[in-house]
Amino acid sequence: MLKTLQIKTNKRDEMIEITHEVEAFLQETGVANGAALIYCPHTTAGITINENADPDVKRDMLRRFDEIYPWDHELDRHIEGNTAAHMKSSTVGASQHVIIENGRLILGTWQGIYFCEFDGPRHRTCHIKMMD
């Protein structure tokens, strides 16, 4: 049971919540107990789970990523000029697993699943695999 999301990003750095899409696919599949794997097949984007209640968390995270991995660094040699995006996506990671119990994703009260764009705007894909 695999679903591919098409995601259009609008900014260079952006966190797009996809929790509802993952939950909707879970309901479509009818998986009661197992796990959801959310995977990003891009080298300059990733998947994370973090707070979804306060939008300042996303803003703060993106700002801190820029502080740690500045877009223009005099020593970066990657010809495309997007070394910072590669560093950010490696830090976040390409995938997340979420436990499914009784037909529901087991997420904390304030947790959401995010597609993280670090080299946009672009048209991206994200794969969701339900496993029972």
Buried (B, 14 or more C-beta within 10 A) or exposed (E): BEBEBEBEBEEBBBBBBBBEBBBEBBEEBEBEEBBBBBBBEBBBBBBBBBBBEEEEBBEEBBEEBBEEBEBEEEEBEEEEEBBBBBBBBBBBEBBBEBEBEEEBBEBEEEBBBBBBBBBBEBEBBBBBBBEE
